[in-house]
């Protein structure tokens, strides 16, 4: 049963189709694991026990009648920034009293695909930080090391998937919030290109930085998940199942100007180890630093004004934590003209960064982190300004691709000497999700990271 909990959607679907398990059995398995392991992790804000059981029974009945929806009967977790009709969407706060009136579009598509919704997973307040700790809901912990963060803002979703508490989970990414927790927890996390997944009812969330997507153990699982929710493009499942061919891969180590940090030996070791593996697989791998230009301050402008926009929409801003209010004030200091300039600069920044692909490279590989994820409570009691600087020193690489809008993925890259998972970031040109999926699937076959399970949740 433990093997079943860590199998993932693609294998779960095969088992369901062969009649070797049922959605009700899967749902009971995950509900039992949530009851047993979540007190230590705090991944879920709310669990839909009886409702999930009813949805699973309905899914089994549909399968017996010949229904073959793509995610029929698969138990998923939903990030708590996403509307589910009749449920609160508190964004990690106690500042929301009214439940959502309708499902968000991405939840509607998951339901249409036949998914069973297990519950909603924790986020930091207003999804601001890449660690998941709030005064209202407490600390969410990493199943690979309970004293470290699972990342954020999709920290609850990543912790749940890594611990085998759900088949897969929905996350969102406005500055790395799918990739960061995936990287923290030894998972695969693809941020699709802007516009690939609908954001409704939100319109250009975080001034166009944010998108929604999957957090999974396996590449094929993400592909199936995305095929149920995406707009346009090729079949992600087909892309994950094919060989990538011989690719030209550029390695960029330097962080963008304006961030006073550099990747440490552990993170560079993961990068170099992956580069050697790629060469052994027949790919051409070469050093080619990205021409970052002014991409970091332009991202920061959109990010901080996005926080301000979320803060003024929250029904009871007086209930927010002091640091959250500090971030909102920082965003309020950015004038409209500066926001307009940053958004206008997006096309220039994108073309400069995309120059590497015009030179014949297919993929860029960077570190995901500058150093290992911090201990829980590392930022506790710190101001918004201090926290913002700390975040940038840890995470100089992921956010810029939210500004440019192209697809990027966190890919597991082995383990440190103490067993903590390592990762790298792969970045493709527009419409390049397919090459990321096929290359990441090749790396998964070589490294077999899904075979490794965190010690906290056997």
BABA-558713 format. One record per residue (C-alpha): residue in three letters; z negated, y negated, x negated. Coordinates in steps of 0.05 Angstrom, whole numbers, always signed. Each point is the difference from the previous one (the first is absolute). Layout:
+-----+--------+--------+--------+
:  aa :     pz :     py :     px :
+-----+--------+--------+--------+
: ALA :      Z :      Y :      X :
...
+-----+--------+--------+--------+
END
This chain:
+-----+--------+--------+--------+
:  aa :     pz :     py :     px :
+-----+--------+--------+--------+
: UNK :     +0 :     +0 :     +0 :
: UNK :    -12 :    -46 :    -59 :
: UNK :    +70 :    +13 :    -24 :
: UNK :    +25 :    -18 :    +70 :
: UNK :    -37 :    -66 :     -1 :
: UNK :    +36 :    -21 :    -63 :
: UNK :    +69 :    +27 :    +18 :
: UNK :    +30 :    -64 :    +29 :
: UNK :    +48 :    -15 :    +57 :
: UNK :    +62 :    +36 :    -27 :
: UNK :    -36 :    +66 :     -8 :
: UNK :    -40 :    -11 :    +64 :
: UNK :    +65 :     -7 :    +38 :
: UNK :    +27 :    +64 :    -29 :
: UNK :    -64 :    +38 :    +18 :
: UNK :     +2 :    -28 :    +71 :
: UNK :    +73 :    +20 :     +8 :
: UNK :    -15 :    +71 :    -24 :
: UNK :    -59 :     +5 :    +46 :
: UNK :    -49 :    +11 :    -58 :
: UNK :    -45 :    -57 :    +24 :
: UNK :     -5 :    -48 :    +58 :
: UNK :    -12 :    -74 :     +7 :
: UNK :    -67 :    +16 :    +32 :
: UNK :    -21 :    +41 :    -61 :
: UNK :    +22 :    -55 :    -48 :
: UNK :    -36 :    -53 :    +40 :
: UNK :    -64 :    +40 :     +3 :
: UNK :     +5 :    +13 :    -75 :
: UNK :     +6 :    -75 :    -15 :
: UNK :    -53 :    -21 :    +50 :
: UNK :    -48 :    +50 :    -33 :
: UNK :    +16 :    -26 :    -69 :
: UNK :    -10 :    -71 :    +22 :
: UNK :    -68 :    +18 :    +28 :
: UNK :    -18 :    +36 :    -64 :
: UNK :    +28 :    -46 :    -54 :
: UNK :     +8 :    -70 :    +29 :
: UNK :    -74 :    -18 :     -3 :
: UNK :     +8 :     -2 :    -76 :
: UNK :    +68 :    -34 :     +1 :
: UNK :     -2 :    -47 :    +60 :
: UNK :    +75 :     +4 :     +9 :
: UNK :     +2 :     -4 :    +77 :
: UNK :    -24 :    -58 :    +43 :
: UNK :    +10 :    +40 :    +64 :
: UNK :    +21 :    +72 :    +15 :
: UNK :    +36 :    +17 :    +64 :
: UNK :    -31 :    +69 :     +8 :
: UNK :    +13 :    +20 :    +72 :
: UNK :    +63 :    -42 :     +6 :
: UNK :    +29 :    +33 :    -63 :
: UNK :    -17 :    +69 :    +28 :
: UNK :    +37 :    -17 :    +65 :
: UNK :    +61 :    -27 :    -38 :
: UNK :     +1 :    +64 :    -43 :
: UNK :     -2 :    +44 :    +62 :
: UNK :    +57 :    -40 :    +30 :
: UNK :    +40 :     +7 :    -65 :
: UNK :     -9 :    +75 :     -1 :
: UNK :    +24 :     +4 :    +72 :
: UNK :    +61 :    -41 :    -17 :
: UNK :    +16 :    +44 :    -60 :
: UNK :     -5 :    +62 :    +44 :
: UNK :    +50 :    -32 :    +48 :
: UNK :    +50 :    -11 :    -57 :
: UNK :    -17 :    -72 :    -20 :
: UNK :    +15 :    -12 :    -74 :
: UNK :    -20 :    -72 :    -12 :
: UNK :     -4 :    -15 :    -75 :
: UNK :    -76 :     -8 :     -4 :
: UNK :    -19 :    +41 :    +61 :
: UNK :    -73 :    +19 :     -4 :
: UNK :    -13 :    -30 :    -69 :
: UNK :    -70 :    -33 :     -4 :
: UNK :     +5 :    -69 :    -32 :
: UNK :    -49 :    -56 :    -16 :
: UNK :    +17 :    -73 :    +16 :
: UNK :    -21 :    -59 :    -43 :
: UNK :    -46 :    -48 :    +38 :
: UNK :    +47 :    -60 :     -5 :
: UNK :    +47 :    +34 :    +49 :
: UNK :     -4 :     -5 :    +76 :
: UNK :    -15 :    +61 :    +42 :
: UNK :     -2 :    -15 :    +74 :
: UNK :    -71 :     -4 :    +27 :
: UNK :    -31 :     -1 :    -70 :
: UNK :    -28 :    -57 :    -41 :
: UNK :    +40 :    -24 :    -60 :
: UNK :    -57 :    -34 :    -37 :
: UNK :    +33 :     -6 :    -68 :
: UNK :    -64 :    +21 :    -35 :
: UNK :    -42 :    -52 :    +36 :
: UNK :    -46 :     -8 :    +60 :
: UNK :    +40 :    -61 :    +21 :
: UNK :    +44 :    +34 :    +53 :
: UNK :    -27 :    +18 :    +69 :
: UNK :    +63 :    +14 :    +41 :
: UNK :    +38 :    +67 :     -6 :
: UNK :    +74 :     +1 :    -12 :
: UNK :    +42 :     -1 :    +63 :
: UNK :    +57 :    +42 :    -28 :
: UNK :    +18 :    +44 :    -59 :
: UNK :    +33 :    -34 :    -59 :
: UNK :    +73 :    +20 :     -9 :
: UNK :    -15 :    +47 :    -58 :
: UNK :    -54 :    +36 :    +40 :
: UNK :    +48 :     +5 :    +59 :
: UNK :    +51 :    +33 :    -45 :
: UNK :    -51 :    +49 :    -28 :
: UNK :    -21 :    +19 :    +71 :
: UNK :    +73 :     +8 :    +19 :
: UNK :     +9 :    +46 :    -60 :
: UNK :    -58 :    +43 :    +28 :
: UNK :    -56 :    -18 :    -47 :
: UNK :    -73 :    +11 :    +18 :
: UNK :    -44 :    -61 :    -16 :
: UNK :    -66 :    +22 :    -31 :
: UNK :    -31 :    -69 :     -9 :
: UNK :     +2 :    -67 :    -35 :
: UNK :    -17 :    -10 :    -74 :
: UNK :    -40 :    -54 :    -35 :
: UNK :    +29 :    -63 :    -31 :
: UNK :    -31 :    -60 :    -36 :
: UNK :    -10 :    -63 :    +40 :
: UNK :    +68 :    -26 :    +22 :
: UNK :    +32 :    +49 :    -49 :
: UNK :    -11 :    -52 :    -56 :
: UNK :    -26 :    +42 :    -58 :
: UNK :    +23 :    +63 :    -36 :
: UNK :    -69 :    +31 :    +10 :
: UNK :    -28 :    +23 :    +67 :
: UNK :    -70 :    -27 :     +9 :
: UNK :    -25 :    -43 :    +58 :
: UNK :    -67 :    -25 :    +26 :
: UNK :    +16 :    +29 :    +68 :
: UNK :    +24 :    +70 :    -18 :
: UNK :    -27 :    +13 :    -70 :
: UNK :    +32 :    +30 :    -61 :
: UNK :    +60 :    +48 :     +0 :
: UNK :     -2 :    +45 :    -61 :
: UNK :    +51 :    +37 :    -41 :
: UNK :     -3 :    +77 :     +7 :
: UNK :    +19 :     +7 :    -74 :
: UNK :    -61 :    -41 :    -20 :
: UNK :    -49 :    -23 :    +53 :
: UNK :    -22 :    -57 :    -44 :
: UNK :    +71 :    -30 :     -2 :
: UNK :    +41 :    -35 :    +53 :
: UNK :    +57 :    +36 :    +34 :
: UNK :    +37 :    -66 :     -2 :
: UNK :    +23 :    -43 :    +57 :
: UNK :    +17 :    -25 :    +46 :
: UNK :    +21 :    +69 :    +25 :
: UNK :    -61 :    +30 :    -34 :
: UNK :    -25 :    +40 :    +59 :
: UNK :    +69 :    +30 :    +11 :
: UNK :     +7 :    +22 :    -73 :
: UNK :    -71 :    +28 :     -3 :
: UNK :    +13 :    +40 :    +63 :
: UNK :    +65 :    +30 :    -26 :
: UNK :    -27 :    +15 :    -69 :
: UNK :    -61 :    +35 :    +30 :
: UNK :    +40 :    +42 :    +48 :
: UNK :    -26 :    -34 :    +62 :
: UNK :    +69 :     -9 :    +32 :
: UNK :    +71 :    +24 :    -11 :
: UNK :    +24 :    -70 :    -20 :
: UNK :    -19 :    -73 :    +15 :
: UNK :    +32 :    -65 :    +17 :
: UNK :    -11 :    -59 :    -47 :
: UNK :    +27 :    -69 :    -10 :
: UNK :    +20 :    -39 :    -62 :
: UNK :     -2 :    -75 :     -9 :
: UNK :    -15 :     -2 :    -74 :
: UNK :     -5 :    +73 :    -20 :
: UNK :    -44 :    +27 :    +56 :
: UNK :    +38 :    +66 :     +7 :
: UNK :    +13 :     +9 :    -74 :
: UNK :    -69 :    -21 :    -26 :
: UNK :    -42 :    +49 :    +41 :
: UNK :    +51 :    +55 :    -10 :
: UNK :     -5 :    -12 :    -75 :
: UNK :    -76 :     -1 :     +3 :
: UNK :     -3 :    +66 :    +37 :
: UNK :    +54 :    +42 :    -34 :
: UNK :    +50 :     -6 :    +57 :
: UNK :    +72 :    -21 :    +11 :
: UNK :     +9 :    -68 :    +32 :
: UNK :    +68 :    -32 :    +14 :
: UNK :     +6 :    -72 :    +21 :
: UNK :    +68 :     -3 :    +35 :
: UNK :    +44 :    -61 :     -6 :
: UNK :    -14 :    -57 :    +46 :
: UNK :    +28 :    +12 :    +70 :
: UNK :     +3 :    +76 :     -7 :
: UNK :    -60 :    +11 :    +46 :
: UNK :    -14 :    -45 :    +60 :
: UNK :    -61 :    -45 :     -2 :
: UNK :     -3 :    -17 :    +74 :
: UNK :    -41 :    -30 :    +32 :
: UNK :     -9 :    -38 :    -65 :
: UNK :    +57 :    -46 :    -20 :
: UNK :     +8 :     -8 :    -75 :
: UNK :    -72 :    +20 :    -15 :
: UNK :    -29 :    -35 :    -60 :
: UNK :    +61 :    -46 :     -2 :
: UNK :    +46 :    +59 :     -8 :
: UNK :    -39 :    +38 :    -54 :
: UNK :    -25 :    +59 :    +43 :
: UNK :    +29 :    +65 :    +24 :
: UNK :    -27 :    +65 :    +27 :
: UNK :     +9 :    +71 :    -26 :
: UNK :    -25 :    +68 :    -20 :
: UNK :    -54 :    +25 :    -48 :
: UNK :     +7 :    +74 :    -15 :
: UNK :    -14 :    +53 :    -54 :
: UNK :    +73 :    +22 :     -5 :
: UNK :    +65 :    -38 :     -5 :
: UNK :    +33 :    +43 :    +55 :
: UNK :    -58 :    -18 :    +46 :
: UNK :    +13 :    -75 :     -8 :
: UNK :    +74 :    +11 :    +12 :
: UNK :    -13 :    +36 :    +66 :
: UNK :    -50 :    -53 :    +21 :
: UNK :    +49 :    -57 :    -15 :
: UNK :    +57 :    +34 :    +36 :
: UNK :    -42 :     -5 :    +63 :
: UNK :    -13 :    -75 :     -6 :
: UNK :    +55 :    -32 :    -42 :
: UNK :    +60 :    -43 :    +19 :
: UNK :    +66 :    +13 :    -35 :
: UNK :    +15 :    +32 :    -66 :
: UNK :    +14 :    +72 :    -19 :
: UNK :    -43 :    +60 :    +19 :
: UNK :    -62 :     -5 :    -43 :
: UNK :    -12 :    +74 :     +8 :
: UNK :    +69 :    +15 :    -28 :
: UNK :    -13 :    -47 :    -58 :
: UNK :    -66 :    +33 :    -18 :
: UNK :    +34 :    +68 :     +1 :
: UNK :    +57 :    -15 :    -48 :
: UNK :     +2 :     -4 :    -76 :
: UNK :     +1 :    -72 :    -25 :
: UNK :    +54 :    +12 :    -52 :
: UNK :     -3 :    -33 :    -68 :
: UNK :    -30 :    -69 :     +8 :
: UNK :     -9 :    -60 :    -46 :
: UNK :    -72 :    -22 :     +4 :
: UNK :    -28 :    -64 :    -29 :
: UNK :    -72 :     -5 :    -22 :
: UNK :    -35 :    -67 :     +8 :
: UNK :    -71 :     -7 :    -27 :
: UNK :    -15 :    -74 :     +0 :
: UNK :    -33 :    -31 :    +61 :
: UNK :    +30 :    -62 :    +32 :
: UNK :    -16 :    -67 :    -33 :
: UNK :    -60 :    -34 :    +30 :
: UNK :    -44 :    +63 :     +0 :
: UNK :    -47 :     +5 :    -59 :
: UNK :     -2 :    +75 :     -9 :
: UNK :    +35 :    +59 :    -32 :
: UNK :     +2 :    +73 :    +16 :
: UNK :    -52 :    +40 :    -38 :
: UNK :    +11 :    +64 :    -40 :
: UNK :    -14 :    +46 :    +58 :
: UNK :    +52 :    -32 :    +45 :
: UNK :    +52 :     -6 :    -56 :
: UNK :    -13 :    +73 :    -17 :
: UNK :    +19 :    +19 :    +72 :
: UNK :    +63 :    -43 :     -7 :
: UNK :    +20 :    +30 :    -67 :
: UNK :    -15 :    +71 :    +24 :
: UNK :    +44 :    -10 :    +60 :
: UNK :    +55 :    -30 :    -43 :
: UNK :     +0 :    +62 :    -45 :
: UNK :     +2 :    +46 :    +61 :
: UNK :    +59 :    -39 :    +28 :
: UNK :    +37 :     +6 :    -66 :
: UNK :    -13 :    +75 :     -1 :
: UNK :    +32 :     +3 :    +69 :
: UNK :    +64 :    -31 :    -26 :
: UNK :    -10 :    -72 :    +20 :
: UNK :    +15 :    -59 :    -45 :
: UNK :    -64 :    -40 :     -9 :
: UNK :     -1 :    -66 :    -38 :
: UNK :    -45 :    -60 :     -9 :
: UNK :    +23 :    -60 :    +39 :
: UNK :    -51 :    -52 :    +20 :
: UNK :    +11 :    -33 :    +68 :
: UNK :    +16 :    -74 :     +2 :
: UNK :    -58 :    -19 :    +46 :
: UNK :    +10 :    -75 :     +0 :
: UNK :    -45 :    -35 :    +52 :
: UNK :     -8 :    +61 :    +44 :
: UNK :    -76 :     +3 :     -5 :
: UNK :    -18 :    -70 :    +25 :
: UNK :    +52 :     +6 :    +55 :
: UNK :    -32 :    +65 :    +23 :
: UNK :    -70 :    -30 :     -4 :
: UNK :    +21 :    -59 :    +43 :
: UNK :    +25 :    +46 :    +55 :
: UNK :    -60 :    +46 :     -6 :
: UNK :    -52 :    -55 :     +6 :
: UNK :    +36 :    -34 :    +57 :
: UNK :     +6 :    +68 :    +33 :
: UNK :    -76 :     +8 :     -4 :
: UNK :     -8 :    -69 :    +31 :
: UNK :    +49 :    +19 :    +57 :
: UNK :    -39 :    +64 :    +14 :
: UNK :    -66 :    -37 :     -3 :
: UNK :    +18 :    -54 :    +51 :
: UNK :    +24 :    +54 :    +49 :
: UNK :    -64 :    +41 :     -2 :
: UNK :    -40 :    -12 :    +64 :
: UNK :    -68 :    -12 :    -33 :
: UNK :    +10 :    -26 :    -70 :
: UNK :    -74 :    -20 :     -4 :
: UNK :    -16 :    +74 :     -5 :
: UNK :    +40 :    +11 :    -63 :
: UNK :    -32 :    +13 :    -68 :
: UNK :    -11 :    -59 :    -47 :
: UNK :    +53 :    +24 :    -49 :
: UNK :    +51 :     +9 :    +56 :
: UNK :    -12 :    -71 :    +23 :
: UNK :     +9 :    -22 :    -72 :
: UNK :    +68 :    +34 :     -3 :
: UNK :    +20 :    -34 :    +65 :
: UNK :    -21 :    -68 :    -29 :
: UNK :    +41 :    +14 :    -63 :
: UNK :    +61 :    +13 :    +44 :
: UNK :    -12 :    -64 :    +39 :
: UNK :     +7 :    -41 :    -64 :
: UNK :    +72 :    +22 :     -9 :
: UNK :    +45 :    -51 :    +35 :
: UNK :    +58 :    +20 :    +44 :
: UNK :    +49 :    -28 :    -50 :
: UNK :    -26 :    +47 :    -54 :
: UNK :     +7 :    +60 :    +47 :
: UNK :    +71 :    -20 :    +16 :
: UNK :    +17 :     -6 :    -73 :
: UNK :    -29 :    +68 :    -15 :
: UNK :    +39 :    +32 :    +56 :
: UNK :    +64 :    -36 :    -21 :
: UNK :    -11 :    +24 :    -71 :
: UNK :     -1 :    +73 :    +22 :
: UNK :    +76 :     +7 :     -5 :
: UNK :     +0 :    -29 :    -70 :
: UNK :    -58 :    +44 :    -23 :
: UNK :    +33 :    +61 :    +31 :
: UNK :    +67 :    -11 :    -34 :
: UNK :    -34 :    -11 :    -68 :
: UNK :    -40 :    +65 :     +6 :
: UNK :    +59 :    +38 :    +28 :
: UNK :    +39 :    -18 :    -63 :
: UNK :    -27 :    +64 :    -31 :
: UNK :    +39 :    +42 :    +51 :
: UNK :    +64 :    -41 :    -13 :
: UNK :     -6 :    +25 :    -72 :
: UNK :     +7 :    +71 :    +24 :
: UNK :    -72 :    +22 :     +8 :
: UNK :    -16 :    +39 :    +63 :
: UNK :    -76 :     -4 :     +0 :
: UNK :    -53 :    -42 :    -33 :
: UNK :    -67 :    +31 :    -20 :
: UNK :    -63 :    -41 :    -10 :
: UNK :    -74 :    +14 :     -2 :
: UNK :    -32 :     -6 :    +69 :
: UNK :    -68 :    -22 :    -27 :
: UNK :    -22 :    -37 :    -61 :
: UNK :    -63 :    +42 :     -2 :
: UNK :    -36 :    +54 :    +39 :
: UNK :    -23 :    -18 :    +71 :
: UNK :    -68 :    -35 :     -1 :
: UNK :    -66 :    +28 :    +21 :
: UNK :    -21 :    -12 :    +72 :
: UNK :    -38 :    -65 :    +10 :
: UNK :    +29 :    -29 :    -64 :
: UNK :    +22 :    -62 :    +39 :
: UNK :    -62 :     -3 :    +44 :
: UNK :    -28 :    -70 :     +6 :
: UNK :    +58 :    -32 :    -38 :
: UNK :    +38 :    -60 :    +25 :
: UNK :    +71 :     +1 :    +27 :
: UNK :    +25 :    -36 :    -63 :
: UNK :    -35 :    +49 :    -47 :
: UNK :    +24 :    +59 :    +40 :
: UNK :    +72 :    -25 :     +2 :
: UNK :     +1 :     -6 :    -76 :
: UNK :    -31 :    +69 :     -8 :
: UNK :    +52 :    +31 :    +46 :
: UNK :    +58 :    -32 :    -38 :
: UNK :    -27 :    +27 :    -66 :
: UNK :     -3 :    +70 :    +29 :
: UNK :    +65 :     -2 :    +40 :
: UNK :    +53 :    -44 :    -31 :
: UNK :    +58 :    +47 :    +16 :
: UNK :     +2 :    +21 :    +74 :
: UNK :     -1 :    -66 :    +38 :
: UNK :    +63 :    -32 :    -28 :
: UNK :    +44 :    +51 :    +35 :
: UNK :    -28 :    -22 :    +67 :
: UNK :    +26 :    -69 :    -17 :
: UNK :    +69 :    +27 :    -20 :
: UNK :     +0 :    +51 :    +57 :
: UNK :    +30 :    +60 :    -36 :
: UNK :    -27 :    +71 :     +5 :
: UNK :    -54 :    +23 :    -49 :
: UNK :    -43 :    +63 :     -4 :
: UNK :    -65 :    +23 :    -31 :
: UNK :    +12 :    +68 :    -33 :
: UNK :    -55 :    +45 :    -28 :
: UNK :     +3 :     +5 :    -76 :
: UNK :    -49 :    +54 :    -20 :
: UNK :    -75 :     -6 :    -12 :
: UNK :    -47 :    -34 :    -48 :
: UNK :    -45 :    +42 :    -44 :
: UNK :    -55 :     -2 :    +52 :
: UNK :    +47 :    +23 :    +55 :
: UNK :    +11 :    -68 :    +33 :
: UNK :    +72 :     -8 :    +26 :
: UNK :    +50 :    -45 :    -36 :
: UNK :    +64 :    -31 :    +28 :
: UNK :    +61 :    -42 :    -14 :
: UNK :    +44 :    -45 :    +42 :
: UNK :    +74 :    +13 :    +12 :
: UNK :    +43 :    -57 :    +26 :
: UNK :    +71 :     +3 :    +28 :
: UNK :    +52 :    -52 :    +22 :
: UNK :    +10 :    -15 :    +74 :
: UNK :    +15 :    +61 :    +42 :
: UNK :    -27 :    +42 :    -58 :
: UNK :    -53 :    +41 :    +36 :
: UNK :    +44 :    +62 :     -7 :
: UNK :     +2 :     -3 :    -76 :
: UNK :    -76 :    -11 :     -2 :
: UNK :    -12 :    +60 :    +45 :
: UNK :    +47 :    +47 :    -38 :
: UNK :    -28 :    -21 :    -68 :
: UNK :    -73 :     +4 :    +23 :
: UNK :    +13 :    +69 :    +31 :
: UNK :    +28 :    +24 :    -67 :
: UNK :    -63 :    -26 :    -35 :
: UNK :    -43 :    +35 :    +52 :
: UNK :    +35 :    +67 :    -13 :
: UNK :    -16 :     -8 :    -74 :
: UNK :    -72 :    -24 :     +6 :
: UNK :    -20 :    +34 :    +65 :
: UNK :    -52 :    -53 :    +15 :
: UNK :    -12 :    +25 :    +72 :
: UNK :    -32 :    +63 :    -31 :
: UNK :    -58 :    -44 :    -25 :
: UNK :    -55 :    -17 :    +49 :
: UNK :    -57 :    -49 :     -6 :
: UNK :    -68 :    +29 :    -17 :
: UNK :    -38 :    -38 :    +54 :
: UNK :    +34 :    +36 :    +59 :
: UNK :    +15 :    +73 :    -16 :
+-----+--------+--------+--------+
END
